[in-house]
Amino acid sequence: MSVLSELDPSGVNGIISEVLILFQASLDPVLERLEHCRSAGAAADIRFEAHRLKSAAAQLGALRLASACAEIMKNLSAEAVAPTGSRDTAVELLVDRLVAEIVRVQRQLRRLLQP
């Protein structure tokens, strides 16, 4: 965020708002892909989604979301997750935490970006 602040110190150009709006818009598709990956038992794809989201979340100050992403990357092996119906509880908890953090960030962004 500090780099963005340097680009638009007075906020007159709305750069930070635009970046936050773009980030917010990206979260629904991430949730959809995570649920699809979870249903399919695609651990590598879950890790990929977490990896893609982690840096942006950290750069924008969503540190708990970035932490949840890092936890997925650290603990979820590239092997297949058990498909829906025969779930690995530890994996489910990790994905549930990530989903909950995404939803929490979405709520915060909606409040922050209200006119």
C-alpha positions in Angstrom: 0.0 0.0 0.0 2.9 2.4 0.6 3.9 2.2 -3.0 0.4 3.0 -4.1 0.3 5.9 -1.6 3.5 7.3 -3.1 1.9 7.2 -6.5 -1.1 9.2 -5.3 -0.2 10.9 -2.0 -3.3 13.1 -1.9 -5.7 10.4 -3.0 -7.1 12.7 -5.7 -6.6 10.1 -8.4 -8.3 7.3 -6.5 -5.5 4.8 -7.2 -5.9 3.0 -3.8 -9.7 2.8 -4.2 -9.3 1.4 -7.7 -6.9 -1.3 -6.6 -9.2 -2.2 -3.7 -12.2 -2.4 -6.0 -10.2 -4.7 -8.4 -9.1 -6.9 -5.5 -12.6 -7.1 -4.2 -13.9 -8.1 -7.6 -11.4 -10.9 -7.9 -12.5 -12.6 -4.7 -15.8 -14.1 -5.8 -14.1 -16.0 -8.7 -11.5 -17.2 -6.2 -14.2 -18.5 -3.9 -15.8 -20.3 -6.8 -12.5 -21.9 -8.0 -11.7 -23.0 -4.4 -15.0 -24.7 -4.0 -14.7 -26.4 -7.4 -11.1 -27.5 -6.5 -12.3 -28.8 -3.1 -15.2 -30.8 -4.7 -12.8 -32.2 -7.3 -10.2 -33.1 -4.7 -7.6 -31.0 -6.6 -5.0 -30.1 -3.9 -2.5 -28.6 -6.4 -5.2 -26.3 -7.7 -6.1 -25.2 -4.1 -2.5 -24.5 -3.5 -2.2 -22.5 -6.7 -5.2 -20.4 -5.8 -3.7 -19.7 -2.3 -0.4 -18.8 -3.9 -2.0 -16.4 -6.3 -4.0 -14.7 -3.6 -1.3 -14.5 -0.9 0.9 -11.7 -2.4 -2.0 -9.4 -3.3 -3.6 -9.9 0.1 -0.3 -9.1 1.9 0.4 -6.1 -0.3 -3.1 -4.7 0.5 -2.8 -5.2 4.2 -5.1 -8.3 4.4 -2.5 -10.1 6.6 -4.9 -12.7 8.1 -5.9 -13.6 4.6 -2.3 -13.8 3.5 -1.6 -16.0 6.5 -4.4 -18.4 5.7 -3.0 -18.6 2.1 0.5 -19.4 3.5 -0.9 -22.0 5.8 -2.5 -23.8 2.8 0.7 -23.6 0.8 2.7 -25.0 3.8 0.4 -27.8 4.8 -1.4 -28.9 1.7 0.6 -31.4 -0.3 0.4 -31.5 -4.0 -1.3 -34.9 -3.7 -5.0 -35.1 -4.3 -7.4 -34.1 -1.6 -10.1 -36.6 -0.9 -13.1 -35.6 -3.0 -16.3 -34.4 -1.4 -17.9 -37.1 0.6 -14.7 -38.6 2.0 -12.9 -35.4 3.2 -9.7 -35.1 5.1 -10.6 -33.0 8.2 -7.3 -31.2 8.4 -7.5 -30.1 4.7 -11.1 -29.1 5.2 -10.2 -26.9 8.2 -7.5 -25.2 6.2 -9.8 -24.5 3.2 -12.6 -23.4 5.5 -10.3 -20.9 7.2 -9.2 -19.5 3.9 -12.8 -19.2 2.7 -13.8 -17.5 6.0 -10.9 -15.0 5.6 -11.9 -14.2 2.0 -15.5 -13.6 3.2 -14.3 -11.4 6.1 -12.1 -9.3 3.7 -15.0 -9.0 1.3 -17.2 -7.6 4.1 -14.5 -5.2 5.2 -13.9 -4.0 1.6 -17.6 -3.4 1.1 -17.7 -1.2 4.2 -14.5 0.6 3.3 -15.6 1.3 -0.3 -19.1 2.5 0.5 -19.7 5.9 -1.0 
